[in-house]
């Protein structure tokens, strides 16, 4: 069972609350949110969550877009709301990660 470090929990909460609102999910910003150095955050995040930060953020964005589409949003609107550059980027990412469009 994975134990999530409290400072990583701060980052997870920030990501969940700010996805679709904020645009800065840089390592510098997330390190600032956590109160850790960049390298320590990367290590603790991967140890606590089981995946590195970037793939995790991409997965959150993909989930957000999929939920928006399921709730009737267009692919273009869902892509924009989730932080993808455009609908094509969302579609490519979806296909690469899930094997389907």
C-alpha positions in Angstrom: 0.0 0.0 0.0 1.3 3.4 -1.0 1.6 6.1 1.7 1.2 9.6 0.3 3.6 12.1 1.8 1.7 15.1 3.2 3.6 17.6 1.0 2.7 15.5 -2.0 -0.9 15.6 -0.9 -0.7 19.4 -1.1 0.4 19.1 -4.7 -2.4 16.6 -5.5 -5.0 18.9 -4.0 -3.5 21.8 -5.9 -3.6 19.9 -9.2 -7.2 18.7 -8.6 -8.4 22.2 -7.6 -6.6 24.2 -10.2 -6.8 22.0 -13.3 -8.8 23.9 -15.9 -8.3 27.1 -13.9 -4.5 27.7 -13.5 -2.1 27.1 -16.4 1.1 26.8 -14.4 1.8 23.2 -13.5 5.6 23.6 -13.9 7.9 21.7 -11.6 8.9 25.1 -10.1 5.3 26.0 -9.3 4.5 22.5 -7.9 7.7 22.6 -5.8 6.6 25.9 -4.4 3.2 24.6 -3.6 4.8 21.6 -1.8 7.5 23.5 0.0 10.1 21.0 -1.3 12.9 21.3 -3.8 12.2 20.2 -7.3 14.3 17.0 -7.1 12.9 16.1 -3.7 9.3 16.6 -5.0 9.9 14.5 -8.0 11.3 11.7 -5.9 8.5 11.8 -3.2 5.8 12.2 -5.8 6.9 9.2 -7.7 7.4 7.2 -4.5 4.0 8.3 -3.1 1.8 8.1 -6.2 3.6 5.5 -8.2 4.0 7.6 -11.4 6.1 10.7 -12.2 4.5 14.1 -12.1 4.2 14.8 -15.8 2.3 11.6 -16.7 0.1 12.1 -13.7 -0.9 15.7 -14.8 -1.5 14.4 -18.3 -3.7 11.6 -17.0 -5.7 14.2 -14.9 -6.2 16.4 -18.0 -7.3 13.4 -20.0 -9.8 12.4 -17.3 -11.1 16.0 -17.2 -11.6 16.1 -20.9 -13.3 12.6 -21.0 -15.7 13.7 -18.3 -16.6 16.9 -20.1 -17.2 15.0 -23.3 -19.4 12.5 -21.5 -21.4 15.4 -20.1 -22.0 16.8 -23.6 -19.1 19.1 -24.3 -17.6 19.2 -27.7 -14.1 17.7 -28.1 -12.8 21.2 -28.8 -14.3 22.7 -25.6 -13.2 19.6 -23.6 -9.7 20.0 -24.9 -9.5 23.6 -24.0 -11.0 23.1 -20.5 -8.5 20.4 -19.7 -5.5 22.4 -20.9 -4.7 20.7 -24.2 -3.5 22.9 -27.0 -6.4 21.8 -29.3 -8.8 19.0 -30.0 -6.2 17.1 -32.2 -3.7 17.1 -29.2 -6.4 15.7 -27.0 -7.3 13.0 -29.6 -3.7 12.0 -30.1 -3.1 11.8 -26.4 -6.3 9.8 -25.8 -5.4 7.3 -28.5 -1.8 7.0 -27.3 -2.7 6.4 -23.6 -5.9 4.4 -24.0 -5.6 2.9 -27.5 -8.9 4.3 -28.8 -10.4 7.6 -29.8 
